[in-house]
Amino acid sequence: MKLNYVIKFVDDMDRAVKFHRDVLGLPLKFDSPEWSEFSTGDTTLALHSASAKNAAGTVELGFTVPDLHKFYADMKAKGVQFTMPPTKQDFGGELAQFVDSEGGRNSVGKQ
């Protein structure tokens, strides 16, 4: 299992991109109105537009695993609560979402 993304939900994408790029000095990989990414080493910082489901300022960790369906089955057997089973996404990949021991949201996809 590898931590691949830290996703921060933001109200104002332009303001958030300028802060992370111009103030913090993070290298911008690309930006768009809904999703922007910064290079931070092995883990990418992604900014995503906030919504009713994802309030501004909240964070989601994004992991990758070699076999998403095996991970899903193994974690379900250990009692991990999934809010979304492995599901095909608009970008073409598959993701599952689960809640950690502290109520934090996490997503997991295939490496």
Sequence and secondary structure as in RCSB ss.txt:
>XXXX:A:sequence
MKLNYVIKFVDDMDRAVKFHRDVLGLPLKFDSPEWSEFSTGDTTLALHSASAKNAAGTVELGFTVPDLHKFYADM
KAKGVQFTMPPTKQDFGGELAQFVDSEGGRNSVGKQ
>XXXX:A:secstr
 EEEEEEEEES HHHHHHIIIIIS   EEE  SSEEEE  SSSEEEEEE  SSS TT EEEEEEES HHHHHHHH
HHTT EEEEEEEE TTS EEEEEE TTS EEEEEE 
